[in-house]
Amino acid sequence: MGLFSGDLFPTKISFIIFISYMGLFINQGILVTASKNKNNTYSYNTVTVVLLTELLKLVVSTVVYLKDNPVSSYFSEIYKHRSVLLYYFVPAALYCLYNNLQFVNLATYDPTTYYLLLQFRVVVTGVVFQVIFSKKLNRNQWISLIFLTFGCIIKEYGHDSKASSDSASTASPLAAYLNPHLLLIMVQVFSSCFAGVYNEYLLKDKGVDVHIMLQNVFMYLDSIVCNAVVLGFKGELSTAFTPQNISAILHPGVLIIVVNNAAIGIVTSLFLRNLNSILKTFASALELMFTAVLCWMIFGIAIDMYTVIAIFIVSAATVLYAQKPVVNLAKTDMQPQSDAQKESV
């Protein structure tokens, strides 16, 4: 199996989805970082931005669905599959948490370090994937996942070593890891893992008979509810759409964040429908190479030895994984398999 094998990318469109997914996420990290103030805060309400993103995704998904289906079927299908709509509250709540923590954590970390830390989700995704799909990963797949995680540890070790040398503090390196910001990263990691795999389960199993754009509508309706709850919890529901807040959001840089994040949501659903959660973690890891170079060019963030080593290990892990990638088809796409094919999964 090679990097462009039929198992890795079954169709040309799946490869395009893979590249689009990486490109959009690279853009997001850079765009959010560029929108920060000098004191690492934002001039706009980040929860309102996430809520508007979900509204835009809902509109796009609805328009795409109605392009080939009558309006009457839109409402009848929602009612018919209302149980699936309720199931989508699980990934919607987790993605709501993930999207809001994105702004919090990018205010603390540069994009390269942020994405490297998020790669701790790799092994967690592997475990959750096995449990939900009852599909055991083989030795090569686990080795590649462990290598991927090790590459992230190397980068974070270098990040903390540099921080320690630049600081006069005598705090132990362990204390650097046990900080609130890293705990928030871990919360984001687990949110991403469970949301991604459960979303794939709904797309390929529980809701396999539901049109993919209608499933997106379910996701975004639930996400809007979840984000409204967050605004209410923060006591910002009544002020979220004041003229001052709307004016801040209408800044071109913020609007680009909304549009880019909306595109991420649509492409992610296509990714999970046509590919799988395991390959999604590798796409996220490959983003690191491009993010590191672009952040060096745009923000002047240096690429140190630890980053180079980490990128090399992540690349090696990706090549190893490509030799025998995970194949996880939707129920409607499944064909009878030989014993040899079943063992290779």
Secondary structure by P-SEA (a helix, b strand, c coil): cccccccccccaaaaaaaaaaaaaaaaaaaaaaaaccccccccccaaaaaaaaaaaaaaaaaaaaaccccaaaaaaaaaaaaaaaaaaaaaaaaaaaaaaaaaaaaacccaaaaaaaaccaaaaaaaaaaaaacccccaaaaaaaaaaaaaaaaaaaaaaaaaaaaccccccaaaaaacaaaaaaaaaaaaaaaaaaaaaaaaccccccccaaaaaaaaaaaaaaaaaaaaaaaccccccccaaaaaaaacaaaaaaaaaaaaaaaaaaaaaacccaaaaaaaaaaaaaaaaaaaaaaccccccaaaaaaaaaaaaaaaaaacccbbbbcccccccccaaaaaac
